[in-house]
Amino acid sequence: MKKQVKFPNALRTATLSAGLFLSASAFAQQVVVKGNVVDETGEPVIGASVKVVGGTLGTVTDIDGNFTLNADKKSTIEVTYIGYEPVKMQAGQNLTIHLKNSSSTLNEVVVIGYGAVKKSDLTGSVTALKPDSKNKGLVVNAQDMLSGKVAGVNVTSNSGEPGVGTQIRIRGGSSLNASNDPLIVIDGVPMDNNKVGVTMGNSASNLLSTINPQDIESFNVLKDASATAIYGSRGSNGVIIITTKKGHKGQKPEISYSGSVSLSMKKKTQEVMDGNQYRAYIKSLFNENDDAVKALGTANTDWQDLIYRKAVSHDHNVTVSGSVKDYLPYRVSLGYTGQQGILKNSDYNRYTASVNLNPSLLNNHLNLNLNAKGMFSKAKKAETAAIGNAVSFDPTQSPYAFTSQHDLAMLGSNAQKTLQNFGGYFNWLTDASGLGDPSWPYTRFKDAPANPLALLELGNKQEKVRSFIGSADIDYKVHGFEDLRLHATLGLEVAKGTEDESQPTSYASTLYYGGITDNENFKRNELLSLYAQYYKDFSKNHHFDIMGGYEYQHFFFRYNNSWMQYYPQTHPQLAGKEFKNTKEVDKYENYLVSFFGRANYTLMNRYFFTATVRDDGSSRFKDHWGLFPSFAFAWNMKDENNIKDINWLSELKFRAGYGVTGQQEGISNYIWFKQYKKGQNFGQYPVIGDGSIYTPLYYNDKLKWETTTTYNLGLDFGICKRLTGSIDWYVRKTDDLINDAPVTALAGSADKGLQNIGSLKNTGVELSLNYVAVNTKDWYWTMNYNFTYNRNRITDLNGVSDNGDPVMAGDNIDSSNKVLAYQTGYAANSFYVYQQVYDKNGKPLEGVVVDRNGDGVISEADRYLYKSVMAPVTMGFSTRVEWKNFDLGFSLRASLGNYVYNNFEQGQRLKTTSAVWCQSSYLANRSVSSLGWLSDSNTSKLSDYFVQNASFLKMDNITLGYSFDRLFKSGSWKGISGRVYASCSNVFTITKYSGIDPEVYSGIDKDVYPRPITFQFGLNLNF
């Protein structure tokens, strides 16, 4: 039996009073601690642990990185999150806490091929990039987040056209004729590099346009072969792994919105003569009664000003994320991008939707990750020939009328009828009696440039793309044997692209007949990937894991293109009848079956060994199978006894890697067996069957993969926990280049075909630095810098040309000439030109070039290889400063040593009478700084004078923002948090290049859609 202890009433009263006093004192000393936790990029850290040091109170941050916690006024709170250094701070209100990547534990998880690994355990050259939400400028497609941010990765948009495709190169190109594009992997699904776009350089030619940038969580760029060899025959050009955002377990429902509106305008135009200057110039060359003078109009038209506009664009994204209890996190997003182009009649509209579910079942033993992403885009494609035409078109002509003596005399009473036939636009005239239609006495002179405004305003080309990417990851940790994981990925990529255009009879390129375009491309990419992974720690000093798997991928592509023209209703005999009907229909497919494996061994958490192998079987080669191994080693030097006591050295790790990768993209699917092409109806021999003639196509049953062997040495370091960085040296040699070379007889009807001939080599150095200069309560300042040097050389081309001459490549500069070439001992895409001679004042002498072979005759043999399109040195720098709720950031990008052939200046070099009064039929404008040459010979056109240094420094963007929290807070509702910002993109360019823009991906500056300067205002809201 328990005894009850009794206290006297006085003692009870005293005890109760003391308790109330102590409680009141404690309550008076407590404060409500409120704060926001962000990482080094300014992104909120979700789920970070916040607790009172030495106490039991704690909480976690929400989707905005915010937290609220009751704590003693003088207590210390600690914020921790995996992969980041813990931060301790005295309790207070409105705290902003910046977490830094941990350079000591390096627990950040990096996604690699078929799995993930702690950053500290990496042995290959892999860069993990989390997009900076506060310093990004205008972002339309995913590649905009990569530009200038990763050492060894060069991102160049094809032009300033809305939604345009982009060229991405990792550590230089590894091929001359096959693809140099990296493999893109989105949520575990390797993408098909086939484009469904019909128009060259368009939005559908950009694989990354299929995904909304707002949905991207991280990029992981695999650069060396020890990292990419796990992808075997597709890893030669590097791999970009994109992981999209997910919901978080236990997360309360959250709604967020991000939107922006922007204004874009042209920065610069070509300097050509205005109407008055050109009139005076023509009159100085010709007599008053010459046809050239009579052809002058009465207007003063700035054609470049007419074709451009100020473009207004906007972007909107809504996201709902949360978790159904603790087992079904979810995230759903919708996005819309409406981008106007600065060239009239060009725009790009994209609609995106994504759903992610990542439930955990069976006590977290079974984890699912389900992704579905859909995209629909509609692009209005302006005729970019209008850009070049606006430069060369006669500025004395009116856009909408015939005003010259020459035209009015020719047309007589037919002036209004002809103007109506031309859609109300001026064009250069020629006789049209051959049409046999009295209502069309005159038509456009086809060799003359078309009215640029008419090209834009009468065109109605539209391109539509629909795409879907779905994936299901199933990861099972075996019950009772948790060291073993079984993983399966099912993936599907489907895309369809259409191009529709109905050209009126007034459209310049199809005048009189008009034209109907109906093109369609379709692709399907199916994936099944299975692997098992076993982890085992034999003791604290020995860790071992091994992975082995199987993968099946099926690629299908078809196209159905048609082009039709009809006689107009005005034709007296053939009205409405078919004039031309061209159809192209085909389909093809290929398969890739693979077995792969990876083994990792860690000794004393200090020495790391990795080996991978992939055996690929491709239907594109007769000898289907190719083996691609890799080996890598890393040494965590910081943990050595004589180094770990160096306090200022926070990280030091050495890496070495070797691997072999392959290349099978960009070649025919059926080149290894005999094929025949059926001739047209006009090519028949009526003896056998229906009389059709079948022509044998080129085949090569010995064609195989290009193989790239890579050696890589790297050093990762950290100093004073503020400066972290890495430096890599690499050598990449590609053998068995797939080249178009002369073939022997009986190899089909072709005299040239794809063969494995030649090799090339890339050698380079990469440096990445990340520095946190200031990290205090109110101030935060971070800087990032990267440097890349890459030396590209062709080491063997023996047999690619008949006589060993350079192999011409790239785009034409006119109807017949090329200036880019390949040759042993030189960089790919070097310029093949004549060496210009200059006078004592540095002025080029017309037609005077160096006789380089000394035979006394200037000929093709005197051309030489000079400079290259590719920049040997590229750099990127970005910085962001935060003070309380304000942030200011900018990004710079530099390219040194890249050269461009200035085809505009070449095309404007002549000032002869025949160059301005062309074919005695039309007038062509001239540049105000034309060389004034008289010769149109190749020694004049192909001079190295036009190969110009296009090195540049660009400010890609500058952004000023203000973040706010708990706006309109009421009761238990936390209110609205978010950020408002203003940004400018393509701010300035410092260069010696005389053209519009030194960044020309093809190396030939001709009719390039200019990149605009863009001013943007944006708003992010979290509810």
TORZA-988012 format. One record per residue (C-alpha): x negated, z, y. Coordinates in steps of 0.25 Angstrom, whole numbers, plus 2048, in hexadecimal, padded with zeros to 3 digits. Each point is the difference from the previous one (the first is absolute). Layout:
XZY/...
This chain:
800800800/7FB7FC80E/7FF80980B/8047FC80E/7F780480B/80680680C/7FB7FF80E/80580980C/8087F980A/7F680180B/7F57F97F7/80A7F57FD/8027FD80F/7F2800803/7FC7F77F5/80C7F6803/7FB80080F/7F27FD7FD/8047F57F7/8097F980A/7F480280B/7F67F97F6/80A7F57FD/8037FE80F/7F17FF803/7FD7F77F5/80C7F7804/7FB80080E/7F27FB7FC/8057F57F8/8027F2805/8067F37FB/7F57F67FD/8037F2802/7F77F47FE/7FD7F27FB/7F67FC7F6/7FA7F2800/7F47F97F9/7F57F8807/8087F4802/80B808807/80A7FF7F5/80880C7FD/7FC8087F3/80C8027F7/80080D7F7/7F3806806/80080F7FC/80080A80C/7FE80F7FE/7FC80C807/7F28057FC/80180D7F8/80F8007FF/80B7FA7F7/8077F880B/7FF7F17FF/8077F2801/7FE7F17FF/8007F580A/80C7F7801/8007F1800/7FC80080F/7F480A7FD/80880B807/80180E7FB/80680E805/7FB80D7FC/80180F804/7F3807801/7F980B807/7FC7FC80E/7F18037FD/8007FA7F2/7F97F47FB/8077F57F9/7F97F67F6/8057F27FE/7FB7F97F3/8037F37F9/7F97F97F4/7F57F7805/7FF80680D/7F780C806/80980D802/80280380F/80180F805/80680380E/80680B807/80F801800/8077FA80C/80A7F6804/8007F1801/7F47FF7F8/7FA7F27FC/7F78017F4/7F77F47FC/7FB8007F2/7F37F97FC/7FD7F97F3/7F980A7F8/7F17FC7FF/7FC80B7F7/80B8007F5/8047F1802/80D8027F8/8077F4807/8067F77F5/7FC7F2801/8087F57F9/7F87F77F7/8037F67F6/80A8067F5/7FF80E805/7FB80980B/7F3809802/7FB80A809/7F87FB80B/7F48097FC/8007F97F2/8007F2805/7F47F87FB/8047F2806/8017FB80E/80E803804/80680280E/80D808801/8087FD80D/80C808805/8067F880C/7FE80780D/80F801806/7FB80480E/7F67F5802/8057F37FA/8057F680B/8097F57FC/8028007F0/8097F57FA/7F97FF7F3/7F88097F7/7F37F9803/80180480F/7FD80E7FB/7F37FC7F9/7FA7F780B/7F3807805/80280C7F8/7F87FE7F3/7F17FD7FF/7FF7F37F8/80E7FB802/8027F580A/80F7FD804/8037F4808/80E7FB804/8017F17FF/8067FF80E/809807809/80D7FB7FA/80A80A7FC/7FF8057F2/7F47F77FD/7F78017F4/7F3807800/7F27FE7FA/7FA80C7FA/7F28007FB/7F980C7F9/7F17FF800/8007F1803/8067F57F7/7FC7FF7F2/8047F17FE/8007F3806/80C7F97FA/80880B7F9/80780B807/7F880A809/80D809802/7FF80E7FB/80A8057F5/80B808806/80680B7F8/80D806805/80580D7F9/7F97FC7F3/8047F1800/7F57F6802/8067F5809/8007F17FD/7F87F980A/8097F4800/8077FE80D/80F7FC801/7FE7FB80E/8017F1802/7FA7FF80E/7F1802800/7FB80D807/80E806801/80680D7FE/8037FE7F1/7F27FD7FE/7FD80F803/8028087F3/80080D809/80C7FC808/8088037F4/7FF80F803/80480880C/7F3807806/80980C803/8018027F1/7F18017FD/7FA80D7FD/7F17FB7FE/7F77F57FD/7F58017F6/7F57F5801/7F87FE7F3/7F37F8804/7F58007F6/8017FC7F1/7FF80E7FA/80E802807/8067F27FF/7FC7FC7F2/80C8087FA/8077F4805/7F77F67F9/8027F1803/80780480E/7F780A805/7F57F7806/80680080E/80380F801/80D8077FE/80980680A/80980B7FA/80C803808/80880D7FE/80E802806/80680D805/8088097F8/80980C801/7FB80E7FD/80580A7F6/80880B806/8017F880E/80D802808/8077F3804/7F97FA80C/8047F4808/7F57F9809/8017F4809/7F47F7806/8027F5809/7F97F880B/8037F580A/7F47F7804/7FD7F580A/7F67F57FD/7FA7F5809/7F57F6800/7F2805805/7F97F2802/8027F1800/7F77F4800/7FC7FC80E/8047F1801/8037F880D/80E802807/8087F4804/7FA7FE80E/7F28017FA/8037F77F5/8067F5809/7F4800809/7F77FF7F4/8077F47FA/8007F980D/7F1802801/7FE7F97F2/80A7F5802/8057F680A/80D802807/8077F57F8/7FB8047F3/80A8047F5/7FA80E7FF/80380380F/80E7FA7FE/8028097F4/7FE80D809/80D808802/80480780C/80180E7FB/7F680C7FF/8028067F3/7F980C7FA/8037FD7F1/7F980C7FB/808809809/80D7F97FB/7FE8027F1/7FD80F801/80980C804/80080F801/8048057F2/80880C7FE/8008077F2/80580D7FA/7FF8087F3/80980A7FA/7FE8097F3/80980B7FB/7FC8097F4/80780A7F8/7F88097F7/80280D7F9/8028067F2/80B8037F7/7FD80E7FC/7F18007FB/8017F57F6/8047F3808/7F87FD80C/8057F4807/7FD7F780C/8087F4805/7FD7F780C/8057F5808/7F87F780A/8027F5809/7F67F8808/8047F580A/7F37FA806/8017F480A/7F47F7802/7FA7FC80D/8017F27FC/80F7FB802/8097FF7F4/7F78097F7/80580D7FB/8008097F4/80B80A7FB/7FD8097F4/80A8097F9/7FA80A7F6/80680B7F7/7F980A7F6/80480A7F6/7F780A7FA/80480B7F5/7F58087FA/80780B7F7/7F880A7F7/8078037F3/7FC8097F4/7FA80B807/7F77F6808/7FB7F97F3/8087F3803/7FE7FA80E/8077F4804/7FD7F780D/80A7F6802/7FE7F680C/8097F4805/7FC7F880C/8087F4806/7FD7F780B/8077F5807/7FA7F880B/8047F5809/7F67F8808/8027F580A/7F47F7800/7FC7FA80D/7F87F37FF/7F2805803/7FB7F1803/80780380E/7F4809803/7F67F5800/80A7F6806/80280980C/7F1800802/7FF7F0800/80D7FC805/8017F980E/80380A80A/8067F6809/80C7FD7F7/80D807801/8058077F3/80E7FA801/7FF7F3807/7F87F2801/7FA80080E/7F47F6800/8007F2805/7FB7FB7F2/80C8077F8/80B7FD80A/7FC7F1800/7FF7FF7F1/80D8077FE/8097FA80B/80E8037FD/7FD8067F3/7FA80D806/80B8097FE/8037FB7F2/7F28027FC/7FF80E806/80D8037F8/7FA7FB7F4/7F4809802/80980C801/7FE801810/7F18017FF/7F57F7805/7F77FA7F6/7F67F4801/8077F37FD/7FE7F47F7/8097F47FB/80A8037F5/8057F27FD/7FB8027F2/80B80B7FD/80A7F5801/80A809808/8047FB80E/80380E804/7F18047FF/7F87F6808/7F5809801/7FA80B7F8/7F580A801/7F17FB800/7FC8087F3/7F1801803/80380780D/80280F800/80F804800/80780780B/7FC80F7FD/80D805806/8087F77F7/7F88047F4/80480E802/80F7FF805/8047F57F7/7FA8077F3/8088097F8/7F78037F4/80480D7F9/7F98077F5/80780B7F8/7F98097F6/80780A7F6/7F780A7F8/80280B7F7/7F580A7FA/80480A7F6/7F88097F7/80380C7F7/7F48097FD/80280A7F4/7F680A7FE/80180A7F4/7F780C7FE/8018037F1/80780D7FC/7F68097F9/7F57F6803/80080080F/7F27FA801/8067F37FC/8087F7809/8087F47FD/8037F680B/8097F4801/8027F780C/80B7F5800/7FF7F780C/8087F4806/7FD7F780C/80A7F5803/7FF7F880D/8077F3805/7FC7F880C/8097F5807/7FD7F780B/80B7F8806/8007F680C/8097F6805/7F97F780A/8087F8809/7FE7F1803/7FA80480D/7F58097FA/7F27FA803/7FA8007F2/80C7FA7FA/8067F880B/80C7F77FD/8018047F1/80080F802/7FD8087F3/80680B7F7/7F680A7FA/8058097F4/7F48077F9/80080C7F7/7F68087F9/80280B7F6/7F78097F9/80180B7F6/7F680B7FB/8038097F4/7F780B7FC/7FF80A7F5/7F480A800/7FE80B7F6/7F580A7FF/7FC80D7FB/7F780A806/7F980C7FA/7FA80B808/7F780B7FB/7F780B805/7F78057F5/7FA80B809/7FF80280F/7F47F6800/8067F57F8/80C7F8804/8047F37F8/80C7F6802/8027F37F9/80B7F6803/8047F47F8/80B7F6802/8077F27FF/8067F780A/8097F4800/8037F880C/8087F3801/8007F780C/80A7F5803/8017F680B/8097F5804/8037F780C/80B7F6803/7FD7F880D/8077F5806/7FF7F780D/80B7F6803/8027F780C/80C7F7803/8037F4809/80780480C/80F7FC803/7FB7F680B/7F97F77F6/8097F37FE/7FE7FE7F1/7FA80D7FA/80880B808/80080D7F8/7F87FB7F4/7F48067FA/7F27FC806/7F780A7F8/80280A7F5/7F48087FC/80180B7F5/7F68097FA/8048097F4/7F68087F7/7FF80D7FA/7F48077F9/7FC80E7FA/7F58087FB/7FD80C7F8/7F680B801/7FE80A7F4/7F680B801/7FA80C7F9/7F980A809/7F980D800/7F980B808/7F780C7FD/7FC80B809/7F680B7FD/7FD80B80A/7F48097FE/7FF80E807/80A7FA80B/7F37F9805/7FD7F47F8/80B7F57FE/8007F57F6/80B7F5800/8017F37F7/80B7F6800/8037F47F8/80B7F5800/8027F57F7/8097F5806/8077F57F9/8057F580A/8087F47FC/7F97F880B/7F47FE7F7/7FE7FB7F2/7F680B7FD/80A80A804/7F880D800/7F680680A/7FA80E7FF/7FD80780D/7F880D7FF/7FB80A80B/7F880D801/7FF80A80B/7F880D803/80280A80B/7F780D803/80680B808/7F3804806/80680A809/8018097F4/7F18007FD/7F980D802/7F77FC80A/80B7F9808/80C8087FF/7FA80B80A/7FF7F680B/80C804808/8007F580A/8017F67F4/80F8017FB/8007F47F6/7F57F77FA/8037F77F4/7F97F47FA/8077F57F9/7FB7F47F8/8097F57F9/7FF7F37F9/80B7F77FB/8057F27FD/80D7FB805/8077F27FE/8087F6808/80C7F77FB/8087FF80C/8027F3808/7FE7F67F4/80A7F87F8/8088067F5/7FE7F57F6/7F37FA803/7FA8037F2/8097F67F8/8037F1802/80C7FD809/8067F3805/8087FD80C/80B7F6800/7FF7F580A/80B7FC80A/80A7F57FE/7F87F5806/7F58037F6/8057FB7F3/7FC7F87F4/80C7FC7F8/7FB8007F2/80180E7FA/80C809803/80680080E/7F37F9805/7FB80C808/7F1801802/7FA80E7FC/7F2803807/7F780A7FA/7FC80C809/7F3806801/7FE80B7F6/7F480A7FC/8018087F4/7F3807803/80480680D/7FF80F800/80080C80A/7F780180C/7F980D7FE/7FB80980A/7F580B7FD/7FF80B80A/7F580B802/80480B80A/7F880C805/80780A809/7FE80E807/80C809805/7FC80B80A/80680A809/7F980880B/80580D806/80E7FD7FA/8027F780C/7F97F37FD/8037FA7F3/7FC7F27FC/7FB7F67F5/7F67F57FF/8007F57F5/7F67F57FD/8057F57F6/7FC7F37FA/80B7F77FA/7FD7F37F9/80A7F67FB/7FD7F77F5/8077F47FA/8077FD80D/80C7F77FE/7FC7F3808/8067F3802/7F57F77FA/7FD7F27FB/8057FE7F2/7FC7F77F4/8097F57FB/80C8037F7/80380D807/80D7FB806/8027F680B/7F980880A/7F17FE804/7FF80F805/80680C7FA/7FE8107FE/7F48047F9/7F880D7FF/7F47FC808/7F880880A/7FE80F805/80080880D/7FC80D804/80480B80A/7F780B804/80580B80A/80080E806/80C808804/80080D808/80D808803/7FF80D809/80B80A803/7FE80A80B/80980B805/7FA80380E/80A80B804/8098087F8/80680C808/80E806803/8037F680B/7F67F57FE/7FD7F67F4/7F77F4801/7FC7F77F4/7F87F47FF/7FE7F57F5/7F67F57FF/7FD7F67F6/7F57F67FF/7FE7F47F6/7F57F67FE/8027F57F6/7F67F57FD/8077F47F8/7F77F67FA/8037F47F6/7F58017F5/8037F47F8/8097F3801/7F87F77F7/80A7F57FB/80B80380A/7FD7F3808/7FA7F37FB/7F3800808/7FE80F804/8067FE80E/80980B806/80E8017FB/80A7FE80B/80B80B802/80A805809/80A7F980A/7FD7F3806/7FD80080F/8067F2802/8067F57F6/7F37FF7F8/7F580A803/7FD80E7FB/7F680A805/80080B7F6/7F77FF7F3/7FA8077F4/7F27FF7FD/7F68087F7/7F880A809/80B80180B/80C808802/80D7FB7FB/8087F880B/7F37FD808/8017F580B/7FB7F27FD/7FC7FA80D/7F67F9808/7F6807808/8037FE80F/7F57FD80A/80180680E/7F97FD80E/7F780A807/80D806807/8068037F2/80A7F5801/8037F87F3/7FC7F2801/80B7F77FB/7FD7F97F3/7F28067FF/7FD8087F3/7F48047F8/7FA7F67F6/7FF80B7F6/7FA7F87F4/7F77F980A/8037F27FA/8027FA80E/80F7FE7FE/80C809803/8098007F4/80880A7F7/7F38047FA/7FD80780D/80B80A7FF/7FC80E7FD/80780D7FC/80180A80C/80780D801/80D8047F9/80E804802/7FE80E7F9/7FB80B809/7F48077FA/80380D807/80E806803/80380E806/80C809803/80280C808/80C809803/80280D807/80B809803/80180C80A/80B80A7FF/80380B80B/80C8097FD/80B7F67FD/7F97F3806/7F87F67F9/7F77F4804/7FA7F77F7/7FA7F27FF/7F97F77F6/7F57F6802/7FB7F57F7/7F37F8800/7FB7F37F9/7F27FC802/7FA7F27FC/80C7F87FD/8017F2805/80C7F7803/8007F1802/8077FE80E/8097F47FC/80780180D/7F37FE808/7FC7F57F7/80D7F8801/7FF80180F/7F27FC802/8037F1803/8047FB80E/8007F17FD/80B7F7804/8047FE7F2/80080F7FD/80A80380B/8087F3800/8018007F1/8037F37F8/8057FB80E/80D8077FC/7FF80F805/7F8809809/7F980D7FB/7FC80C808/7F2805802/7FA80D801/7FB80480D/7F28037FA/7FF7F47F7/7F27FB7FD/8047F2805/7F97F97F5/8027F27FD/7FC7FE7F1/80A8037F4/7F57FF7F6/7FF80B7F5/7F3804806/80980480C/80B8067F8/7F88087F6/7F6806809/7FC80E7FF/80380280E/80E8027FC/7FC80B7F6/80180C809/7FD80F7FE/80E8077FE/7FB80E7FF/80A80A807/80480E803/80F802800/80880C804/80B7FF7F5/80980A806/80180C809/80B80B7FF/80580B808/80A80A7FA/80780D801/8068087F5/80C80A801/80680A7F7/80D8077FF/8077F880A/80F804802/7FE80C7F6/80D8077FE/80280C7F7/7FB7FE7F2/7FD7F1803/7F27FE802/8037F480A/7F97F3801/7F17FE800/7F87F3802/7F77F8809/8017F680B/7F57F6803/7FB7F4808/7F67F67FA/7F97F3804/7FB7F77F5/7F57F5801/7FC80780D/7F37F8803/7F57F77FA/7F2800804/7F97F37FB/7F77F4805/8097F67F8/8077F780A/80D7FD7F8/80D808800/7FC80A7F5/7F38017F8/8078067F4/8037F37F8/8018027F1/7FE7F17FD/7F47FE809/8067F4806/80780480E/80C7F6800/80E802804/7FF80F7FD/80D808803/7FA80A80A/80080F7FE/80880680B/7FE80D808/80B80A7FC/80680C807/8088097F7/80980C802/8038097F4/80880C7FC/8008087F3/80B80A7FD/80180A7F5/80D8077FD/
